[in-house]
Amino acid sequence: MTSATKERPDQPGKSNKLNLSGKDIMPTNDSERSVSSLGFFMISVGMYVQLVSFIAGAQLYPGLSPIAIILSAVLGNLIVWVLLVLTGDIGLKHGIPYAVYARAPFGYLGAHIPALIRALPAIFWFGFQTWLGSLAINEIMIALTGYSNLTLIIIIFGAFQIYNTASGINAIEKFDWVATPVLFITGLYILYFMITQYNITLADFMTPGEGGTSFVTAMAIMAGAQITMAVSIADMTRFMERGRDESFFKLNKGSMHSQFWGLIIPMALFVAIGMVSGIATGEWNPITVMTDIFSDNIFLLVFVLAAFVIFAQVASNTGQNLMPPGYVFVNLFPHKLKFSTAVIIAGIIGLLVQPWQFAEYVSTILLIISLLLGPILGIMVSDYYFVRKRKLSIDDLYNEHGQYRYMSNFNPAAFIVFVPGILSGLFFPDYAFFISMGVGAVVYYFLMTKWIIKKYPQKEVAK
């Protein structure tokens, strides 16, 4: 059986200690698939327009030339787009979230490890981007009233985002229908204003880089800004409308277009804005930049900070940084946690750890994240496409006595992969993400086909 809408009953006489099923992580049915391709485009823009892209663009200059920075953003995210489409098929075809799918390649208990590796960066970025948005609100408050209370604003702004995410995918989509056009218009205006205000010419864009950063490293940094979603995009595609034809290209046509236009263009635009900021001011903090360049016009300052910064943070944080850890926490305790409660917990943790204390190390953090997620993505693509040929036993995913028990509920092949995957990335740090992903995919496929499948048969895998 390759799809299901309800859990298979537990086997008689056997205990159910793992708690693998719960309302919020069961496969979605047709009535729950309410997001159109256009709606998913709006959500995609909202997720991928984030100030981390601005910061990356600013911090890479002058190590790389402006042309190289833009090209690295486009090429790095083309790779991300391919991975988004590949892993998004899991949600479209089977209706399950990432944390549930991970049981197939990692085992029932082993799945929690890659799930937490995905959740922790998301929680970090939620807190970081909430801080950036709160800085903008604080500047607005100062400009309008002279009053400042950043801590209180962080709490209130964070609570609003948590509430919006806990309300579900439809609430996120409604917000993004408003946020997406506002972000595009404001972003283009800011880019135009900075180019004209600081007399940026074509010659400035053609300036060669000073060195110190390789082009491949820049691609990895750009990919690292969004690569987390390639791991867990099934959390969102499971709510997309879908036809009856399950062939790959027909099933994923809407997802392909939505995510291509919703990822590549916004990333290139916001990286360009950050890069121009780096050329003009040498400053990476977008709030400082906006405050400086619009300081003489309170109306423009308030409008730009509200539209560009606040909308960007809410739109990206809800879908990219709160929803994924929400499902991860539900998967940990499916009988005890509802999705809304899990989102609240994730959001509170993200604020308490105060990730803004590490603002100077954004590029380094992105590289570390991409290194850790590389083997996971390699395993997912190898497992889903080359080992299982897009087939899953949905019943067994929710049955602790099913075929994904492996060795004490851990798949040794998946965890062995982490060693060569991460080590290869450490030996070649400039290519860490790409090497760890490639090595992970190859080693996993070899171990599964030559060892694990023979020892632990999988009904959807051809003998």
LINFEN-V252260 format. One record per residue. N is the residue number from 1. RES is the residue in one small letter. SS is DSSP state (H for helix, E for strand, C for the rest). OMEGA is omega as a letter, one per 30 degrees, with the letter a starting at -180 (999 if undefined). Layout:
N|RES|SS|OMEGA + N|RES|SS|OMEGA
This chain:
1|m|C|a + 2|t|C|l + 3|s|C|a + 4|a|C|l + 5|t|C|l + 6|k|C|a + 7|e|C|l + 8|r|C|l + 9|p|C|l + 10|d|C|l + 11|q|C|a + 12|p|C|l + 13|g|C|a + 14|k|C|a + 15|s|C|l + 16|n|C|a + 17|k|C|a + 18|l|C|l + 19|n|C|a + 20|l|C|a + 21|s|C|l + 22|g|C|a + 23|k|H|a + 24|d|H|a + 25|i|H|l + 26|m|C|l + 27|p|C|l + 28|t|C|l + 29|n|C|a + 30|d|H|a + 31|s|H|l + 32|e|H|a + 33|r|C|a + 34|s|C|a + 35|v|E|l + 36|s|C|l + 37|s|H|l + 38|l|H|l + 39|g|H|l + 40|f|H|l + 41|f|H|l + 42|m|H|l + 43|i|H|a + 44|s|H|l + 45|v|H|l + 46|g|H|a + 47|m|H|a + 48|y|H|l + 49|v|C|a + 50|q|C|a + 51|l|H|l + 52|v|H|l + 53|s|H|l + 54|f|H|a + 55|i|H|l + 56|a|H|l + 57|g|H|a + 58|a|H|a + 59|q|H|l + 60|l|H|l + 61|y|C|g + 62|p|C|l + 63|g|C|l + 64|l|C|l + 65|s|C|l + 66|p|H|l + 67|i|H|a + 68|a|H|l + 69|i|H|l + 70|i|H|a + 71|l|H|l + 72|s|H|l + 73|a|H|a + 74|v|H|a + 75|l|H|l + 76|g|H|a + 77|n|H|l + 78|l|H|l + 79|i|H|l + 80|v|H|a + 81|w|H|l + 82|v|H|a + 83|l|H|l + 84|l|H|a + 85|v|H|a + 86|l|H|a + 87|t|H|l + 88|g|H|l + 89|d|H|l + 90|i|H|l + 91|g|H|a + 92|l|H|a + 93|k|H|a + 94|h|H|l + 95|g|C|a + 96|i|C|l + 97|p|C|a + 98|y|H|a + 99|a|H|l + 100|v|H|l + 101|y|H|a + 102|a|H|l + 103|r|H|a + 104|a|H|l + 105|p|H|a + 106|f|H|a + 107|g|C|a + 108|y|C|l + 109|l|C|a + 110|g|C|a + 111|a|H|a + 112|h|H|a + 113|i|H|l + 114|p|H|l + 115|a|H|l + 116|l|H|l + 117|i|H|l + 118|r|H|a + 119|a|H|a + 120|l|H|l + 121|p|H|l + 122|a|H|l + 123|i|H|l + 124|f|H|a + 125|w|H|l + 126|f|H|l + 127|g|H|a + 128|f|H|a + 129|q|H|l + 130|t|H|l + 131|w|H|l + 132|l|H|l + 133|g|H|l + 134|s|H|l + 135|l|H|l + 136|a|H|l + 137|i|H|l + 138|n|H|l + 139|e|H|l + 140|i|H|l + 141|m|H|l + 142|i|H|a + 143|a|H|a + 144|l|H|a + 145|t|H|a + 146|g|C|a + 147|y|C|l + 148|s|C|l + 149|n|C|a + 150|l|H|a + 151|t|H|l + 152|l|H|a + 153|i|H|l + 154|i|H|a + 155|i|H|a + 156|i|H|a + 157|f|H|l + 158|g|H|a + 159|a|H|l + 160|f|H|a + 161|q|H|l + 162|i|H|l + 163|y|H|a + 164|n|H|a + 165|t|H|a + 166|a|H|l + 167|s|C|l + 168|g|C|a + 169|i|H|a + 170|n|H|l + 171|a|H|l + 172|i|H|a + 173|e|H|l + 174|k|H|l + 175|f|H|a + 176|d|H|l + 177|w|H|l + 178|v|H|a + 179|a|H|a + 180|t|H|l + 181|p|H|l + 182|v|H|a + 183|l|H|l + 184|f|H|a + 185|i|H|a + 186|t|H|l + 187|g|H|l + 188|l|H|l + 189|y|H|l + 190|i|H|l + 191|l|H|l + 192|y|H|a + 193|f|H|a + 194|m|H|l + 195|i|H|a + 196|t|H|a + 197|q|H|a + 198|y|C|l + 199|n|C|l + 200|i|C|a + 201|t|C|l + 202|l|H|l + 203|a|H|l + 204|d|H|l + 205|f|H|a + 206|m|C|a + 207|t|C|l + 208|p|C|l + 209|g|C|a + 210|e|C|a + 211|g|C|a + 212|g|C|l + 213|t|C|l + 214|s|C|l + 215|f|H|a + 216|v|H|l + 217|t|H|l + 218|a|H|l + 219|m|H|l + 220|a|H|l + 221|i|H|l + 222|m|H|l + 223|a|H|a + 224|g|H|l + 225|a|H|a + 226|q|H|a + 227|i|H|l + 228|t|H|a + 229|m|H|l + 230|a|H|l + 231|v|H|a + 232|s|H|a + 233|i|C|l + 234|a|H|l + 235|d|H|a + 236|m|H|a + 237|t|H|l + 238|r|C|l + 239|f|C|a + 240|m|E|l + 241|e|C|a + 242|r|C|l + 243|g|C|a + 244|r|C|a + 245|d|C|a + 246|e|C|l + 247|s|C|a + 248|f|H|a + 249|f|H|l + 250|k|H|l + 251|l|H|a + 252|n|H|a + 253|k|H|l + 254|g|H|l + 255|s|H|l + 256|m|H|a + 257|h|H|a + 258|s|H|a + 259|q|H|l + 260|f|H|a + 261|w|H|a + 262|g|H|l + 263|l|H|a + 264|i|H|a + 265|i|H|l + 266|p|H|l + 267|m|H|l + 268|a|H|a + 269|l|H|a + 270|f|H|l + 271|v|H|l + 272|a|H|l + 273|i|H|l + 274|g|H|a + 275|m|H|l + 276|v|H|l + 277|s|H|l + 278|g|H|l + 279|i|H|a + 280|a|H|a + 281|t|H|a + 282|g|C|a + 283|e|C|a + 284|w|C|a + 285|n|C|a + 286|p|H|a + 287|i|H|l + 288|t|H|a + 289|v|H|a + 290|m|H|a + 291|t|H|a + 292|d|H|a + 293|i|H|l + 294|f|C|a + 295|s|C|a + 296|d|C|a + 297|n|C|a + 298|i|H|a + 299|f|H|l + 300|l|H|l + 301|l|H|a + 302|v|H|a + 303|f|H|a + 304|v|H|a + 305|l|H|a + 306|a|H|a + 307|a|H|a + 308|f|H|a + 309|v|H|a + 310|i|H|l + 311|f|H|a + 312|a|H|a + 313|q|H|a + 314|v|H|a + 315|a|H|a + 316|s|H|a + 317|n|H|a + 318|t|H|a + 319|g|H|a + 320|q|H|a + 321|n|H|l + 322|l|H|l + 323|m|H|a + 324|p|H|l + 325|p|H|l + 326|g|H|l + 327|y|H|l + 328|v|H|a + 329|f|H|l + 330|v|H|l + 331|n|H|l + 332|l|H|a + 333|f|C|a + 334|p|C|l + 335|h|C|a + 336|k|C|a + 337|l|C|l + 338|k|C|a + 339|f|H|a + 340|s|H|l + 341|t|H|a + 342|a|H|l + 343|v|H|l + 344|i|H|l + 345|i|H|a + 346|a|H|a + 347|g|H|l + 348|i|H|l + 349|i|H|a + 350|g|H|l + 351|l|H|a + 352|l|H|a + 353|v|C|l + 354|q|C|a + 355|p|H|l + 356|w|H|l + 357|q|H|a + 358|f|H|a + 359|a|H|a + 360|e|H|a + 361|y|H|a + 362|v|H|a + 363|s|H|l + 364|t|H|l + 365|i|H|l + 366|l|H|l + 367|l|H|l + 368|i|H|l + 369|i|H|a + 370|s|H|l + 371|l|H|a + 372|l|H|a + 373|l|H|l + 374|g|H|l + 375|p|H|a + 376|i|H|l + 377|l|H|l + 378|g|H|l + 379|i|H|a + 380|m|H|a + 381|v|H|l + 382|s|H|a + 383|d|H|a + 384|y|H|a + 385|y|H|a + 386|f|H|l + 387|v|H|a + 388|r|C|l + 389|k|C|l + 390|r|C|l + 391|k|C|l + 392|l|C|l + 393|s|C|a + 394|i|H|l + 395|d|H|a + 396|d|H|l + 397|l|H|a + 398|y|C|a + 399|n|C|a + 400|e|C|l + 401|h|C|a + 402|g|C|a + 403|q|C|a + 404|y|C|l + 405|r|C|a + 406|y|C|a + 407|m|E|a + 408|s|C|l + 409|n|C|l + 410|f|E|l + 411|n|C|a + 412|p|H|a + 413|a|H|a + 414|a|H|a + 415|f|H|l + 416|i|H|a + 417|v|H|a + 418|f|H|a + 419|v|H|l + 420|p|H|a + 421|g|H|a + 422|i|H|l + 423|l|H|l + 424|s|H|l + 425|g|H|l + 426|l|H|l + 427|f|H|l + 428|f|C|a + 429|p|H|l + 430|d|H|a + 431|y|H|a + 432|a|H|a + 433|f|H|a + 434|f|H|a + 435|i|H|a + 436|s|H|l + 437|m|H|a + 438|g|H|l + 439|v|H|l + 440|g|H|a + 441|a|H|a + 442|v|H|a + 443|v|H|l + 444|y|H|a + 445|y|H|a + 446|f|H|a + 447|l|H|a + 448|m|H|a + 449|t|H|a + 450|k|H|a + 451|w|H|a + 452|i|H|a + 453|i|H|l + 454|k|H|a + 455|k|H|a + 456|y|C|a + 457|p|C|l + 458|q|C|a + 459|k|C|l + 460|e|C|a + 461|v|C|a + 462|a|C|l + 463|k|C|999
